Amino acid sequence: MNRRIGIILLSFALTALELYAAQLTPAQAKDHVGETATVCGLVASTRYAPASNGQPTFLNLERAYPNQIFTVVIWGRNRAKFRQPDREYDGKKICVTGRIESYRGTPQIEATTPTQIRLPQ
């Protein structure tokens, strides 16, 4: 198999994995660090920090900061793609898909595109 076909097949496989990622609650996410999954929960608090390094926007699920159970991070370089995520998602139930990481013991997903976040039906 030539390299180009291999790359195309790998791309399709990764897309399929994201489409069929496990769906977790924010509390379950801590047990799935390193995995790609969909985490669904209520946005309990938000914060846009334009003066901080990287200009992050934080969407904290289930509990407000500093007691959040799970965080969605949108870095400033991607923020314009989401319009005003701190206002748009505040108080709403969302589902976010991506690779779960841990920051200071709290699981999080970095959202780089709006298609990663959806409002469940």
N, C-alpha and C positions, 0 to 999 in steps of 0.2 A: 504494500500500500504506500502510495507516495505521501510525502509530508503534508501537502495541502489538503488532501482528503482526510487524513488523520486529524488535522486541526479542525476541519469542518465538523467531523463526527464528534469530536470532543466538545465543541461548542454546543451542538444539539443535545448531547448528553447532560451537560451542565444546566442548560435551560430546562430540560425535563426534570432534573433533580429539584430545581427551584419551584417548578410548578407543583410538584408532589411532595414538597417539604412537610415535615411533621408539623401539626398545629399544637401549640403549647399555650398554657396560661403563663403570666409573668412569673409566678412562683415556681413553675416547672423549669423555666429557662436556665436557672443556675446549674441544673444537672445536665445541661446540653451544650456547655461552652465548647466551642470548636466545631459545632455542627451547623448546618444550614437548616433553618426552621422558620415557621410563621408563628409569631407571638401575638396574641390578641388580648386586649385589656382596655380599661378606661384611663384616659389621660387625666390624671389627678392634678398635675401642675405642669407649667411650661416656663421656660426661661430662654430669652435671647440675650446673649452676652457679647455685644458688638465690640467692647473694649478688651475682651479676653483674647488670648492667643488662639488664632484659628476662627474666631468669631462664631462659636458654636451656638446652636439652638438645641435645647434639651426638652424632650417630651417624656415626662415621668409617669409611669403606669402604676395604677392601683393605689399608690400612696404618694403624697406630695414630698418633694425634696425637703429635708435630707433623709427621709425614711422610705424613699422610692424602692420598689421591688425590682423594677426593670426600667431601662432608659433607652430611648431612641435618640441618637445624636445626628444632627444635620450640620455639617461644617459650612462655614461662611461661603466657601467657593461654590457650594451647591445650593445655597439658600434661595437664590432667585428662581430656581426651577420649581420651588414649592410655594411661591408667593409669600405668604406670612404664616408659616406652619404653627408658630406659637399661638396665633389667634384662631386659625382655621380648625385645629384639632383639639383645642382646650375644651375639656368637659365631654368629649366624644369617645365612643368606643372605636378603637382602630385595630387593624391587624398589620403587622410589619413583617416582611420576609427578608432574610439575609443570614449572614454568618454571625452567630452569637459569640461575643467576646466578653471578657470580664475587665472592668476598670474599678480598682480599689474594692473588689469583692462584689460589685453590683454587675449583673449581666446587662449587656447592651448590644444593640445592632446599629451600625452606621448606615443611614439611608443616604444614598447618593442620587437616586432618581425617584420621582413621585410614584412610579409604578410599584415601588416597594411597599407603599402604604396605601391601604384601602379601608373604606368604611364598610363593615360587614352589614349584610342585609338583615 
